[in-house]
Amino acid sequence: MDPDRTTPGPSSAAGTEEPLRREMVTAPLIVKDMSWFFSPLWNPCSKTRSTRFEEGVKSEQVEAWLDDHSDFTRSYFLRRASTVSSPQAESPLPRVPRSSSDHSDLLRKGHHHLRPSSPINSSRMSALMYRPVPLSSHLSAPPDCMDRFHPDVLVSHCPCSPRSPHSPFPHHSSRFSFSPCLSPIRPSSPDLPHSPHPLYPTATNSALCGHGEYCPWMMELLRGGLSSMGSVVELCQGAVLHTGELLAAECCCLSLIKKDCGGSNSLEEVVAPTALGCLSEGNLYSHAHLELLKGIMGCAVATGSPMNLRDVSGDPRFGLDDDQSSKIRNVLIVPIKNHRGEVVGVAVMINKRNCCNGLVSVFTNMDEKVLSNHMDVLGLVLDNVQLYESSRQEAKRSQALIEMAQVLSKKHCSFDVLLSKMAATIMPFTQAQYCTIFIPGKQILDENDQISFSNVIHLECEELGSTCQIYRRERDISNIDQSHALQTLVAMETLKMSQISEETITSLICCPVRNERSTNVIAVCQLMKKWSIDSEDMEAFNRYDERLLEDLALYCGLALQYVKAVLITEERRASIEVTQEVLAYHITAAEQEIQALQEASIPSVESLHMLDFHFSEFGLPEERGTQATIRMFLDLNLVQDFNIDYKTLCQWVLSVRRGYRNSVPYHNWSHALCTAQSMFAMLMATDQLKTIFSRLEILALMIATLNHDIDHRGVNNSYIERTQQPLAQLYGHSTLENHHYNLCIFILDNTGSQILSSLSAEDHRAVLHMLKRAIIATDLNVYMERRTEFFNLAKKSRVNWKSEKKKDLLRSMLMTASDLSAITKPWPEQKRIANLVTMEFFAQGDKEKQEFKIKPIDIMNRENSPRLPYMQVEYIDDICYPLYKAVSRLFDTCSPLLAGCKKNRAHWMDLAMEAEDENCENTSCVTLKTQLEE
C-alpha cells in the first residue's frame, strides 16, 4: 500500500519497446501525491465535483471509503506530509520505475504514443504554454495523459472529488495537480483565462509556500488533528492570514455569524482587520472604513456568494467619501459555509498589493478560487473545531458546577465565606484576576431612594508557577469602582465590555444575582482582567466565561436562599427546643404531686370496680383516677415484667393526665381513663386475649388507650384540615391521631417519665410501632376501611391468631371497641356522655357556620338537636353494633359490651318514638323500626 510503489515495467533483457509502450497506454492512472486535495480547482463543498477529474464516480463513495479506512487515510496524509521536508519533494517530476531506458526515453515513448483522436493543435499548445505555473510544477500522472488536459479546467469551479492512490476506483484518477497556495496573479489581468501573458508567483508566495503543491496551513490541519488546531479564533486567524499572504492583500479580516437567544443573526468579529506586508498598524482603517466593511460583509452573507469588488468607489451600492475611496480600493469577500451549505461567516481581503512597476493590482478570479477553496476547507473544519471547543468548555463548565455544588452542600460558618469559596471556584476556569461580589443596600437621602452597595467580597488570583492562589482581600467599598456593578444592578442584565488602549486591555463581565422569584437583584458578580494562558497579555472574556459567571450568579442566589433557609431552620429548631422545654415543664407534675401519688395506697380493682364493663369515672375524684391507672398496670404485672420504676410510672401517669385539655367537654382525661378501663376489663376477663397477645403488646395497648386522644382540641380532622392549621401541614392524614402519637412519644422521652427505659432497642422499636398503629386505629375512617376484614374473620368457626397481620387487626378493633365503649355503659351514664359529645359537636358546627358560612352536617348542626335520638340510633346501627357483635362472637367474655349497646339502642329508640308522638315524620320512624327488626 506504499503510494510511491508502482508496478515495475519489463526489464531490458526480457522485453522490447512495444511491450513498454503498450503497458503505459493500458495501465490505470494512479495519483502519485496529494496535489488534488490542495488544488484551487478542487472545491470540497462543490456538489458537482465528480464531473471533471473523476468522471462517473460519486464523491459519497470516496468519502465512505475514506471513512471506512481511516487508519490508512491518516497514515497516508502523514506520510505524504513528511515528504515536504525531504529532498524528493523538491523534484520537479514524480518517481517512476526505472527501465533499460532513461526518463527522456520514457517520455519520448509516451509522447510518441499520443492518441491520434486528440491532436495537440497550436491553440491548445499555446494554452498549455501560458497556463499558470505552480510553485513546484510537475505532473502526477504519466506524460501520455497530458493530451487529456484542457484549459477549461482552470476556470472550473466545481471539480471532481480526487482519489487516493489506493482508492477502490483506480481507473478514475486525477491527471494533474495544482497547489492551493499558488497565487498565479498578474495585476493587469483580473480575468485569468483571457490573460495573454504568463503569470508567475510572487516572491512572498514562494517564501510562504516553498514546498510547491503542499499547503502548510492545510497540512498542519491534517497532521495535528483537532487537539492541535487550537481555538476557533486561532484556526480562523491562521486561515485568513495565510490566504492574505497568498493573495498579496494589504489587510484581511474574518467574522463569524453569531445567533443570539432571540434567534436573530449578527456578525461577530473574530479576526480584526490585520495589516499584511508593508502596511503599518498606523495605517489601519477608521471607524467609517469599518462600517463600510460591515455593509459589504452583510451583502455577502445575504447572497451567500463571493464578491470581488475591483473598484469599490465605482460601485453604486456603496457611497464612499474621498478618504474611504483612497484607502479601500478593491475588496474580495468570500462567505464561509459549513457542510450543510449554510453561511457561517465571511472572510475579507482588502486592497491587492501593487506590483513593482506601480500598476494598480486587483483581485483576480483565481484569487477568488484560492480564497474560496481555503474558506471551504475552513468551513468544513470549523464545525468540528467549534464542537470540540464547545465540548471542552462544557466539560470545564460541568467541573465548575460540580465544584460549586460541592461547596454549596457543605456547612459554612457565614454567608460571606460561602460566596468567597464559590467565587474562588470559577476564577481558575475563567482566568480572571479579580472577582468581586457586590451586595446592595438601601439608603434614604433627601427623600429619594438611592441605591448603593453595603458590602463587598473581593478576591484576587495570584499565579504561582503552574498553579494559582486565590486570596480574599479586605477592601473598602469606597476604593472599588462600582460604576459597572451599579449599571448592572439598574439594568438587571449581564454587562460585558472590553476597553482597549495603547497600554492596557481592560475586560470585565458583570452579572446580576436574583432571588428565587427573579424579580429583585440581591447581588452583583463581577470578573475583571482575564489573563492569557499562553502569554502574559490580557484577553477579553468570551461567551463561555459569561456563562460561567451566570452560573456563579445562579449558585450565589441558591447560596443566599440556602443560607437564609439554614438560618430560618436553625431559628425554628431553637424555637422548637424552647417550646418543648416549656411544654415539658408545664406537662410535668409538681414534685409534691408525684410524691403524693407515689406514697398513696392504691385501692384494689374490686373497690374501684375496674373489672366491670359498666365502670363509670363519673363522680370519681381526680386522684382516684390516677390511682386506678396505677392499679391497672400493677394488676397486669407490667411494672414487674418490664422493670418500670414506680416513681417514673407515677410521674408518667400524671403527665399524661395533664396533657388532656379540661376545656374540651368529652375528649378529656375522663374519656382516656374509661377507654383504658375497657381495654383492661377485656384483657382481664378473656384469658384467650392474654394468650394471643405478648406481654409487650399488652403494654403497648395500655399506653395507647391512655394517650389515644391526648391534647384533643374538641374538633375533628376535617375541621383542622379545612382551617389549614399547622397540624394539617405536619400530617397528610389522620391529623389528630398522629398528633396524639407524637405527644405520647414526647412524654415517654421526657426526663422522669421514661417508663420504657428498661426495654432493649429492638423491643423499644416494636412498642413504638404498635403504639402508632393502635392510636391511628382510633380514626373512624381507618376503622371503616379495615372492619370488613375483621367481620369476615369473626364469621369463621376458628381463627389462627399467630399471624402478625391478624394480631394487628385485632389490636386495632379492640382499640376502637374501647374508644366507643361509652355506648355500652348504663343508660344514665350513656345519656350523660351523649350530651357531652353533642355539646362538643355543636360547638364545632357553630364555628363552621361563622368561619366558612356553610351548613354543618346533621350531627354537628345545633338546629337538629331534636333529632338527637334518631342520630344516636343511626350511629349505633352503623358503627357500634356490628363491631361489638363481631367481638362478642370471637370472645364470649366480651358479650356485656354487646348487651349494653343493645339496651342503649332501645332507650334511644323509645326517645325517638316519643318524639314522633309530638312532631315526627312517619318515614323516619318506619326506617328506624325496620333497622331494629333487622
Residue pairs with C-beta under 8 A, 6 or more apart in sequence:
1 72
1 166
3 32
3 33
3 76
3 79
3 80
3 164
3 165
3 166
4 32
4 95
6 30
6 95
6 96
6 97
7 27
7 97
8 97
9 15
9 20
9 23
9 97
9 99
10 19
10 20
10 23
10 99
11 99
11 100
12 99
12 100
12 101
13 100
17 109
20 99
20 101
20 109
21 109
21 112
21 113
24 109
24 110
24 113
24 142
24 144
25 113
25 144
27 142
28 170
28 171
28 173
29 141
29 142
29 145
29 170
29 171
29 173
29 174
29 175
30 141
30 165
30 170
30 173
31 140
31 141
31 162
31 163
31 164
31 165
31 173
31 174
32 94
32 95
32 140
32 141
32 165
33 80
33 94
33 140
33 177
33 213
34 77
34 80
34 213
34 214
35 140
35 174
35 176
35 177
35 178
35 179
35 213
36 42
36 53
36 162
36 163
36 174
36 177
37 162
37 218
38 177
38 178
38 179
38 180
38 181
38 213
38 214
38 215
38 218
39 159
39 162
39 177
39 178
39 179
39 180
39 373
40 178
40 179
40 180
40 182
40 366
40 369
40 370
40 373
41 52
41 153
41 154
41 156
41 159
41 178
41 369
42 49
42 53
42 159
42 160
42 161
42 162
42 373
43 49
43 157
43 158
43 159
43 372
43 373
43 376
44 373
44 376
44 377
44 380
45 337
45 339
45 341
45 376
45 379
45 380
46 157
46 158
46 159
47 158
48 158
49 59
49 158
49 159
49 160
49 161
50 56
50 57
50 58
50 59
50 160
50 161
51 158
51 160
52 153
52 156
52 158
52 159
52 160
53 159
53 160
53 161
53 162
53 172
53 173
53 174
53 175
54 62
54 160
54 161
54 162
54 163
54 169
54 172
54 173
54 174
55 160
55 172
56 172
57 160
57 161
57 163
57 169
57 172
58 161
59 160
59 161
61 168
61 169
62 161
62 162
62 163
62 164
62 167
62 169
63 161
65 167
65 168
66 73
66 164
72 166
73 164
76 164
76 165
76 166
77 222
77 223
78 222
78 223
81 214
81 219
81 222
81 223
83 89
84 211
84 214
84 216
84 219
88 95
89 136
89 211
89 212
89 214
90 136
90 212
91 138
92 136
92 137
92 138
93 103
93 138
93 139
94 138
94 139
94 140
96 103
96 106
96 142
99 106
101 109
106 143
107 143
110 142
110 143
110 144
111 143
111 144
113 144
114 120
114 144
114 147
115 147
118 147
118 148
120 128
120 147
124 150
124 151
127 151
128 146
128 149
128 151
129 198
130 195
130 196
130 197
130 198
131 151
131 154
132 154
132 178
132 182
132 184
132 192
132 198
132 199
132 366
133 184
133 198
133 199
133 200
133 201
134 177
134 178
134 179
134 182
134 212
134 213
135 179
135 181
135 182
135 201
135 205
135 206
135 209
135 210
135 211
135 212
135 213
136 179
136 211
136 212
136 213
137 212
138 212
139 145
139 146
139 175
139 176
139 177
140 174
140 175
140 176
140 177
141 173
141 174
141 175
141 176
145 175
145 176
146 175
146 176
148 175
149 175
149 176
151 193
153 159
154 192
154 193
154 366
155 192
155 193
155 365
157 369
157 372
162 173
162 174
163 169
163 170
163 172
163 173
163 174
167 173
177 213
178 213
179 209
179 212
179 213
179 214
179 215
180 215
180 218
180 370
180 373
180 374
181 205
181 208
181 209
181 214
181 215
181 216
181 246
181 370
182 201
182 205
182 209
182 246
182 370
183 201
183 202
183 205
183 246
183 247
183 248
183 366
183 367
183 370
184 192
184 199
184 200
184 201
184 366
185 199
185 202
185 247
185 248
185 352
185 361
185 364
185 366
185 367
186 195
186 197
186 199
186 364
187 352
187 354
187 355
187 359
187 360
187 361
187 362
188 197
188 359
189 195
189 197
189 199
189 364
190 310
190 362
190 363
190 364
190 365
191 364
191 365
192 199
192 364
192 365
192 366
193 365
202 248
204 245
204 248
204 277
205 245
205 246
205 248
208 216
208 242
208 245
208 246
209 215
209 216
209 246
215 242
216 242
217 238
217 239
217 242
217 374
218 374
218 377
220 228
220 238
221 229
221 377
221 381
226 384
226 385
226 388
227 388
229 235
229 381
229 385
229 388
231 385
231 389
232 256
232 270
232 382
232 385
232 386
232 389
233 270
233 271
235 378
235 381
235 382
235 385
236 254
236 256
236 270
236 271
236 345
236 378
236 382
237 254
237 270
237 271
239 254
239 347
239 374
239 375
239 377
239 378
240 252
240 253
240 254
240 271
240 274
240 347
241 252
241 271
241 274
241 276
242 374
243 252
243 347
243 349
243 370
243 371
243 374
243 375
244 251
244 252
244 274
244 276
244 349
245 276
245 277
246 370
246 374
247 332
247 349
247 352
247 363
247 367
247 370
247 371
248 277
248 352
248 353
248 361
249 276
249 277
249 332
249 349
249 350
249 351
249 352
249 353
249 363
250 275
250 276
250 277
250 279
250 350
250 351
250 352
250 353
251 273
251 274
251 275
251 276
251 279
251 284
251 285
251 349
251 350
251 351
252 271
252 273
252 274
252 276
252 347
252 348
252 349
252 350
253 269
253 271
253 272
253 273
253 274
253 293
253 347
253 348
253 350
254 270
254 271
254 336
254 345
254 346
254 347
254 348
255 267
255 268
255 269
255 270
255 271
255 297
255 345
255 346
255 348
256 267
256 268
256 270
256 336
256 344
256 345
257 265
257 266
257 267
257 268
257 301
257 343
257 344
257 345
258 265
258 266
258 267
258 268
259 265
260 266
267 294
267 297
267 298
267 301
267 345
267 346
270 345
273 284
273 285
273 290
273 293
273 350
275 281
275 283
275 284
277 353
278 353
285 293
285 327
285 328
285 350
286 323
288 321
288 323
288 324
289 324
289 327
289 328
292 318
292 320
292 324
292 328
293 328
293 331
293 348
293 350
295 318
296 307
296 309
296 312
296 318
296 331
296 333
296 348
297 333
297 346
297 348
299 307
299 317
299 333
300 306
300 307
300 333
300 334
300 335
300 346
301 335
301 343
301 346
304 335
304 337
304 343
305 335
306 332
306 333
306 334
306 335
306 368
306 371
306 372
307 331
307 332
307 333
308 330
308 331
308 332
308 333
308 363
308 365
308 367
308 368
309 315
309 330
309 331
309 332
309 333
310 330
310 362
310 363
311 329
311 330
311 362
312 318
312 320
312 325
312 328
312 329
312 330
312 331
313 320
313 325
313 329
320 328
327 351
328 350
328 351
329 351
329 352
329 360
330 350
330 351
330 352
330 362
330 363
331 348
331 349
331 350
331 351
332 348
332 349
332 363
332 367
332 368
332 371
333 346
333 347
333 348
333 349
334 346
334 347
334 368
334 371
334 372
334 375
335 343
335 345
335 346
335 375
336 343
336 344
336 345
336 346
336 347
336 375
336 378
336 379
336 382
337 343
337 344
337 375
337 376
337 379
338 344
338 379
338 380
338 382
338 383
339 379
339 380
339 383
344 379
344 382
344 383
345 379
345 382
347 371
347 375
347 378
349 363
349 367
349 371
352 361
352 362
352 363
352 367
353 361
354 360
354 361
355 361
393 544
396 429
396 544
396 548
397 429
397 544
397 547
397 548
397 551
399 429
400 425
400 426
400 429
400 548
400 551
401 551
401 555
403 425
404 422
404 425
404 426
404 551
404 552
404 555
405 555
407 418
407 421
407 422
407 425
408 418
408 422
408 555
408 558
408 559
408 562
412 418
412 421
412 563
415 559
415 560
415 563
416 455
416 457
418 559
418 562
418 563
419 437
419 457
419 523
419 556
419 559
420 457
420 459
420 472
422 552
422 555
422 556
422 559
423 435
423 437
423 457
423 459
423 525
423 552
424 435
424 459
424 470
425 552
426 432
426 435
426 548
426 549
426 551
426 552
427 435
427 459
427 461
427 468
427 470
427 527
428 461
428 468
428 470
429 548
430 527
430 530
430 541
430 545
430 548
430 549
431 530
431 531
431 532
431 533
431 539
432 461
432 527
432 528
432 529
432 530
432 541
432 545
433 460
433 461
433 528
433 529
433 530
433 531
434 458
434 459
434 460
434 461
434 526
434 527
434 528
434 529
435 458
435 459
435 461
435 525
435 526
435 527
435 528
436 456
436 457
436 458
436 459
436 480
436 485
436 525
436 526
436 528
437 456
437 457
437 513
437 523
437 524
437 525
437 526
437 556
438 453
438 455
438 456
438 482
438 485
438 489
438 523
438 524
438 526
439 453
439 454
439 455
439 456
439 457
439 522
439 523
440 451
440 452
440 453
440 454
440 489
440 521
440 522
440 523
440 524
441 452
441 453
441 454
441 455
442 449
442 450
442 451
442 452
443 449
443 450
443 452
444 450
451 486
451 489
451 490
452 482
453 477
453 482
453 485
453 486
453 524
454 477
455 477
456 475
456 477
456 480
457 472
458 472
458 473
458 474
458 475
458 480
459 470
459 471
459 472
459 473
460 470
460 471
460 473
461 468
461 469
461 470
462 468
462 469
462 470
462 471
463 531
484 495
484 497
484 508
484 510
484 526
485 510
485 524
485 526
487 495
487 510
488 494
488 495
488 510
488 511
488 512
488 521
488 524
488 526
489 512
489 521
489 524
492 512
492 514
492 521
493 512
494 509
494 510
494 511
494 512
494 546
494 549
494 550
495 508
495 509
495 510
495 511
496 508
496 509
496 510
496 541
496 546
497 507
497 508
498 505
498 506
498 507
498 540
498 541
499 505
499 506
499 507
504 538
505 537
505 538
505 539
505 540
506 528
506 529
506 538
507 528
507 529
507 530
507 538
507 539
507 540
507 541
508 526
508 527
508 528
508 529
508 541
509 526
509 527
509 541
509 545
509 546
509 549
510 524
510 525
510 526
511 524
511 525
511 526
511 546
511 549
511 550
511 552
511 553
512 521
512 523
512 524
512 553
513 521
513 522
513 523
513 524
513 525
513 553
513 554
513 556
513 557
513 560
514 520
514 521
514 522
514 553
514 557
515 522
515 557
515 560
515 561
516 557
516 561
522 557
522 560
523 553
523 556
523 557
523 560
525 549
525 552
525 553
525 556
527 541
527 545
527 549
529 538
530 538
530 539
530 540
530 541
530 545
531 538
531 539
532 538
532 539
580 746
583 746
584 746
584 750
584 751
586 658
587 655
587 658
587 659
587 747
587 750
588 651
588 654
588 655
588 658
588 750
588 752
588 753
589 651
589 654
589 655
589 658
593 654
594 647
594 650
594 651
594 654
596 623
597 623
597 626
597 627
597 630
597 650
597 653
597 654
598 646
598 647
598 650
600 623
600 627
602 627
602 630
602 631
602 634
603 624
603 627
603 628
603 631
604 631
605 611
605 631
605 632
605 635
605 684
608 615
608 624
608 627
608 628
608 631
609 615
610 628
610 631
610 632
610 635
610 677
610 680
610 681
611 680
611 681
611 684
611 685
612 681
613 678
613 681
613 821
613 824
613 896
613 897
613 900
614 824
614 825
614 826
614 829
614 896
614 900
615 674
615 677
615 678
615 681
616 674
616 825
616 826
616 829
617 625
617 670
617 673
617 674
617 677
618 670
618 829
618 832
620 628
622 657
625 657
625 669
625 670
625 673
626 650
626 653
626 654
626 657
628 673
628 677
629 653
629 673
629 676
629 706
630 649
630 650
630 653
632 676
632 677
632 680
632 702
633 639
633 644
633 649
633 702
635 680
635 684
636 680
636 683
636 684
636 698
636 702
638 644
638 695
638 698
638 699
638 702
639 646
639 649
641 695
641 699
642 695
642 699
642 755
642 756
642 758
642 759
643 758
644 755
644 758
645 755
645 757
647 752
648 752
648 753
648 754
648 755
648 757
649 755
651 752
651 753
652 747
652 748
652 753
652 754
652 755
653 706
655 747
655 750
655 753
656 672
656 706
656 707
656 710
656 744
656 747
657 669
659 707
659 710
659 711
659 743
659 747
660 667
660 668
660 669
660 672
660 709
660 710
660 711
660 712
661 668
661 711
661 712
661 713
661 714
662 668
662 669
663 714
664 712
664 713
664 714
664 840
665 714
665 836
665 837
665 839
665 840
665 843
666 833
666 836
666 837
666 839
666 840
667 709
667 712
667 714
667 840
668 712
671 709
671 822
672 705
672 706
672 707
672 708
672 709
672 710
673 706
674 821
674 822
675 705
675 706
675 708
675 709
675 818
675 819
675 821
676 702
676 705
676 706
676 818
678 705
678 817
678 818
678 821
678 897
679 701
679 702
679 705
679 814
679 815
679 818
680 702
682 689
682 814
682 817
682 818
682 891
682 893
682 894
683 689
683 690
683 693
683 698
683 701
685 893
685 894
686 891
686 893
686 894
688 891
689 814
689 891
690 698
692 801
692 807
692 810
693 701
693 807
693 811
696 763
696 766
696 767
696 770
697 770
697 807
697 811
699 767
700 767
700 770
700 771
700 774
700 811
701 770
701 774
701 811
701 814
701 815
703 744
703 748
703 755
703 767
703 771
704 744
704 770
704 771
704 774
704 775
704 815
705 774
705 815
705 818
705 819
707 740
707 741
707 743
707 744
707 747
707 771
707 775
708 737
708 740
708 774
708 775
708 778
708 815
708 819
709 736
709 740
709 778
710 740
710 743
710 744
710 747
711 739
711 740
711 743
712 736
712 740
713 720
713 736
714 840
714 843
714 844
715 844
715 847
716 736
716 844
717 734
717 735
717 736
717 779
719 844
719 847
719 848
720 727
720 728
720 735
720 736
721 728
721 735
722 852
723 851
727 735
727 736
727 739
728 735
730 738
730 739
731 738
731 739
734 776
734 779
734 781
734 782
736 779
737 775
737 776
737 778
737 779
738 776
740 775
741 771
741 772
741 775
741 776
744 771
744 775
745 768
745 771
747 753
748 754
748 755
748 756
756 764
756 767
759 767
770 808
770 811
773 808
773 811
773 812
774 811
774 812
774 815
775 815
776 782
777 783
777 786
777 811
777 812
777 813
777 815
777 816
778 815
778 816
778 819
780 816
780 879
782 812
783 812
783 813
783 816
783 879
783 883
786 809
786 812
786 813
787 813
787 882
787 883
787 886
789 809
790 809
790 810
790 813
790 886
791 882
791 886
793 799
793 806
793 809
793 890
794 885
794 886
794 887
794 889
794 890
795 889
799 806
799 890
800 806
801 807
801 810
813 883
813 886
813 887
814 887
816 883
817 883
817 884
817 887
817 894
817 897
820 879
820 880
820 883
821 897
822 829
822 830
822 833
822 837
823 830
823 875
823 876
823 880
823 900
823 901
823 904
824 830
824 884
824 896
824 897
824 898
824 899
824 900
824 901
824 904
825 833
825 900
825 904
826 900
827 903
827 904
827 907
830 900
830 904
830 907
831 907
834 868
834 872
838 865
838 868
841 859
841 860
842 860
842 861
842 862
842 865
844 856
844 860
845 856
845 857
845 860
845 861
845 862
846 862
848 854
848 856
848 860
849 855
849 856
855 861
858 864
858 867
858 871
859 871
859 875
864 871
866 915
866 919
867 915
869 908
869 909
869 911
869 912
869 915
870 912
870 915
870 924
870 928
872 908
873 905
873 908
873 909
873 912
873 928
873 931
873 932
876 901
876 904
876 905
876 908
877 905
877 931
880 901
881 898
881 901
881 902
881 905
884 894
884 897
884 898
884 901
885 898
887 894
887 897
887 898
888 894
888 895
888 897
888 898
905 932
909 928
909 932
912 920
912 924
912 925
912 928
913 925
916 922
916 924
916 925
